[in-house]
Amino acid sequence: VLAIDDDPGVLAVLAGQLAADFEVQTATHAAQAHDILAVRSVDIVLCDLQLPDGSGLDLLDWLRRTAPRTARVLITGAARMEDAVDAINHSQVHRLVLKPWRSEDLLQTLRAAARTLLLERSHEQLLEDLRKLNMDLERRVADRTRVLEAALAQLPQQNRLLEELALTAQLLLA
């Protein structure tokens, strides 16, 4: 989890509450979050709405475009309806959490996001496995089709031989 909030006290509380379930990194502004995300992938981003160097929504929207498989959660103490609409429609956040939050509610939200990510990855792996199996099956069918076509190409020649043998046998019997 990458927690981003302009208040170091809030970050300390978040890190403490989440540490038992998640590996937590923190950032106090969007530029610092960009630096972290440039060198390491993160499964879940928990971002404050208001950051000293920009909007949390702008950061989450950028994240949606650059790392769409990262779960995005917006946390704020000053949410307006249009912020919530933007968070859902543009940044496609997993959830909006209001400050002050209940620790167990936040943990449940992040656990649900983590479960969703695991299910998506499992689904993608199953699809990849199925794709590989289909490719292998198509290769086998193509190989067997070539063998059958070669055998069919030999049939006219074998039929002529059989006809000649039948004629020869008739002549010998006559």
N, C-alpha and C positions, 0 to 999 in steps of 0.2 A: 504494500500500500504506500502510495506517496500522498502525504497530507500537506496541503498548502494553505497557509493562513498567515496574515500579516502580524498576528499577535503570538509572540513566542510562548506566552503562558498557555494559550489555547493549544498550541502544537505540543507542548509538554504533556498536557492532560490527555490529548488524543493519543500520543505515542504510548503513554502509560496504560490507557484503557485498551489499546489494540495489541500491545506487545505479546500478550499470551497467545493470541490467535494468528497474528500476522507479523511478517517482517516489515517494519515501518521505517520509511525515510521521510524527512520533513524539508519543507522549503518555505521561506517567508515572502517570496514574491515570484511572479511569473517567470522572470529571466532565470532565476535559480532553478525553477522547475524544468524549464527548457533545457538547461545544462544537464540536469540529472537524466532527463528522458533521452537526451542525445547519446548518452553512453550506456544506458541500461534500459531494458524493457520493464514495464511495471504493469501488473495485472489490474490494479484498482487505483484510481485517483480520486481523492477526497479533497475538494477545492472550495475555498471560501468565495463568496460572490465578489467581495470588494478586496482588491489587492492594491498595494501601493503603486505598482507600475502597470495597472490595467485592470480590466474586468476579468473575473474568474470565468464568466461565460465565454469571453473571447479565447481564453486558454483552453477551456473544455471543447469549444468548437474546433479549434486548431487540432486538439488531440483526437477528436472524432475523425477528422480528415487524415491525419498522419498515422494514427494507431487505432483503427476502428474496433479492434478486439479488446481494447482496454475499457474496463467498466468505469463509468464516470458518475460520481456522486457529488452533488452541490450541497454545501453546508452554509447557512447564512442566518444572520439575526435580523436582517432587514429585507425581507423578500416582498416585492410588489407582485401583483398578479402578472404583469407583463414580463417580469424577470422569470417567473415560474413557467410561463408559456414559452419564452425563448429557450429556457433550459431544456424543456421537454421537446419542443419542435426542432430547434436548430442544433443544440448540443447533444441531444438525445441522451440525457442523463438517465441513469438507472433509477435514481431516487433523489428527492429534495429533502434535506434534513434541516430542521429549524433549530437555531440556538435559543436558549440552552437545550441541549439534547439529553435524552436519557441514555445512559451507557449501554444498557441491554438492547434498546431499540437500535442504536447505531451498530452494535455488534451484529444483531440479526440482519440488518440491512447489508452489511459488508459480507457476512457469511452467505447470504442469498446471492449476492453478486458473484462471490467466489464459486458457489455451486453452479451458477449459470455458466460461468466461464469454463469450468471443468466439463460440464455437459456439452457445451459447444465444441470444445477441443476433442472430446471423445467422439462426437458426431462427425467432426471433420476427419478424424483418424479412421473411423469406420468407412466413411465415403472414399477415402484414399485407398484403403485396403480393398474395397469393392471395385474401385477403378482398376487396380492392379490385377485382381482376379479376372475381371472382364477382359483386360488386355491379354492375359495369359490364355484365357479360353478362346479369344479370337485368333490368337497365334496358332493354337492347337487345331482349331477348325480349318484354318487356312492350310496348315501342313497336311491334314488328312484329306482335304479337298484336292490338293495337288497330287497326292498318292492315288486317289480315286480317278482323277482325270487322266493320269498316266496309264492306269490300268484300263480305262475305257478306250484310250487311244490305241491300245494293243489289241482290243477285241476284234476289229475287222481283220487284222492279220491272223489271229488265232482262228477265226471263223473260216478263212480261206484254207488254212491248213487242215481243219476238220473236214471241209468239203472235199479236198484232195484225197485225204485218207479214206473218206467214205467211198469215193469213186474208185480208188485203188483197191479197196477191200471188195467192192462189187465185181471188179474185173478179175480179181484173184479167185473169187468164189464162182465165177461163171464158167 
